[in-house]
Amino acid sequence: MAFVGLSFLFSALMAIVTEEISKVYSPSNRSAVLHLWPEGELNVSFARLISQRGRIYTASEMDQHFGHFKEQLELRSKSMSLEELIDIFDETRPVLLRSLVDEINGKQNTWTASMEQKRLKGATVQDVKRLCGTLMDAKEALEEKVFLNEELQDLPGSFDTREAFPACKDIIGHVRDQSDCGSCWAFAPTEAFNDRLCIRTGGAFQQLLSPGHMIACCRWPEYESHGCVSGDDLSGWLWLNVQGVVSGGDYVAKDKMEESDGCWPYNFPKCAHHMVSPKYATCSKVKYNTPECMHSCPNQKYRQPFSKDRHYTSSYPKRLQDVDNIKKEIMDNGPVSAAMKVYEDFTTYKSGVYKHVTGALLGGHSMKIIGWGNENGEEYWLVVNSWNEEWGDNGLIKVGLHQCGIESAVLSGNPDEK
C-alpha cells in the first residue's frame, strides 16, 4: 500500500472524487456544495467526499462531521493512504442524520425514527461501533434447551416479565448504561441473571449485580472476551457459572459510594455524546480502558467480603433458538440475553416495532429480552438496551421477530440455589 504526504493526497483525492461527482451531479449542484466551505484543500476535499457519498446534510451536521474529520486527521500521521483518509471520513460522520430519519419514516410505518436521541446526539459512526462490542460467534456447539410440544401450547400473545413478576419489576426494568465502553456482551448476561436471581428468590434479592466485575475479570485467554474492546456473551454466562459475579450497580464516584451501592459499582459514568445533556456528562473522547481485575471490593464501604458476595449460575448456559422455546423460557425463568446485528437505522429508533430498513452494519450488540407482544399485527420482542434511558423508548426497543439475527444467540442460565 502506497503512502503519500497529505498535500499530494488531497490533490489526488480531489481529482478522483471530481470524476465521480461529474457522473451524478450537475455543475450547479456541485458548485453549491463546494462553496459551503472556505477555500483550502482540506475543505474542498471534504465537501467533495460528501457529494461522492451521496449524503444529505443539514448545516449543523456538516459542521459536526467536518470538526470530527479534521480532529482525527490532526491526531494521525502526516502520511496515510487514500483508503485510510476515506475510512476516517466515513468513521467521523454523525450517526444521526436528518436525511436518514426522513428516509426511514418515508419507507415504512411499523416504527418511528427520531433525531431525539440524547444518548447519541453528536455521536459519530465510530462512537457507536465502539458500543457494539459483541462477537457474533456461532453457538451451535452449545447445548440447546428444547421444551416438549405440550409445554408450548397456549403461549400468550403478549408477556412482560415486569408485570408477571411485580416484586422484581424495578430490577427487570432498570436501564443501565455501558458508557463509552464496548461492554454490551457483559451487560446482557449480568442483567438477565440479575433478574432471574430476583425472580428465583420471590423478590427477596433486590441488589444490582456488577457488569464491571465481569468486564474486568472475564478475560482472554480463559474466555473469548476483551473487556471494553469486545467480548462474547457466551463467555459471560460461562464465567457466571465458574467464577460468579459480585454486587454493584450503576456508576458512583469513589468518594460518594455507600454500602447500598454494592461491592463493585460500574466503573464508568452514564453519558451523552458530544452534545450537552441536561442529565448526563459528555462521553469521554478517549476510549475507556478495561478496568483492572480485582479480588476485593472497590467500594470500601461495602462490608460483605468479596468471596462471599459472588453469585453463580447452577450450570453452563443453554441456547434457545425456536421462538416458542424462547417465550416459554422467559415465562418460566425470566429474561434472557440476546445478540443481534446493529445497523445505522437502529440508532434512530423511538417507537413501534423495529425492522431493519437502511444503513450500514455497525457491529454485534447484546441486550436482554424481557417479554414479547404484538403491535398493529407486528410481533416483537420487548428488549432492554444498555444505552441509558435517553435512547430509544426510554431505553427499551421492540424488535420484530426474526430481525437482524436476534434469535440466533439467545442464552440463559439459572441461579445456583446453594
Buried (B, 14 or more C-beta within 10 A) or exposed (E): EEEBEBEEBBEBBBEBBBEBBEEEBEEEEBEEBBEBBEEEBBBBBBBBBBBBEEBEBEEEBBEBBBEBBBEBBEEEEEEBEBEBBBBBBBBBBBBBBBEBBEBBBEEBEBBBBBBEBBBBBBBBBBBBBBBBBBBBBEBEEBEEBBBEEEEBEEEEEEBBBBEBBEBBBEBBBBBBBBBBBBBBBBBBBBBBBBBBBBBBBEBEBEBBBBBBBBBBBBBEEEBBBBBBBBBBBBBBBBBBBEBBBBBBBBBBEEEEBEEEBBBBBBBBBBBBBBEEBEEBEBBBEEBBEBBEEBEEBBBEEBEBEBEEBBBBBEEBBBBBBBBBBBBBBBBEBBBBBBBBBBBBBBBBBBBBBBBBBEBEEBBBBBBBBBBBBEBEEBBBBBBBBBBBBBBBBEBBBBBBBEBBEBBBBBBBBBBBEE
